[in-house]
Amino acid sequence: MPEETEGPDRTGRPWTDEETARIVALVRDGADEHTVTLRARRSTTSVVHRMRRMLPLEHRSCPADMVVPALRGHLRDPDYDWRATMLLTPPPRPVVRSPDIVRTGVAGLTDGDLVGITHSVLLDDRAATADLRERLVGEVRDRGLGRQVVDSHETYLTTLREPFGVRDLDEWVHRWSEAVGLGVSRFPDYPPWQ
């Protein structure tokens, strides 16, 4: 059986210096990738990888079908030291910081903006759809900002106390927080007296 048709029976075995030198000689003589692969008796991927390592670092990323022509071009130079080039290792890949997650919509609001917008929307039922109110209240709950929204409402009611005659501020704040779905009492629950 001729050597060209023996196939990749060297697959998985370590490369020898003689095999690598044979590849260089074949490429210098004008052999194409298919011929080099058959004569090396290895897989095409393995042979292309080996030839790619003979290229300078800046040329190693060339497409697979361009490896043989690129190597042939370098081997035309009698001073090209492919053995030394194979010992070079590429620099480490740059550390690329993943992009920041940009949130949009209700989830993209800062805590302060979420508190202010939620309070404003909850003050006037006509200001937004029921879906938007539910999403705002849900986000406020998820972030644990219910207390801040209720504090905003308490501050708002304090400014209205005199003109509207609001006497029991605590009761108004509690009823409002229950009505809008926040259910936050003005005072935290304390354990009973022992």
Secondary structure, DSSP 8 states (H G I E B T S, - for coil): --GGGS-STTTTS---HHHHHHHHHHHHTT--HHHHHHHHTS-HHHHHHHHHHTS-GGGTTS-GGGHHHHHHHHHTSTT--HHHHHH-----------------GGGGS-HHHHHHHHHHHHH-GGGS-HHHHHHHHHHHHHHT-HHHHHHHHHHHHHHHHHHHT---HHHHHHHHHHHTT----SS-------
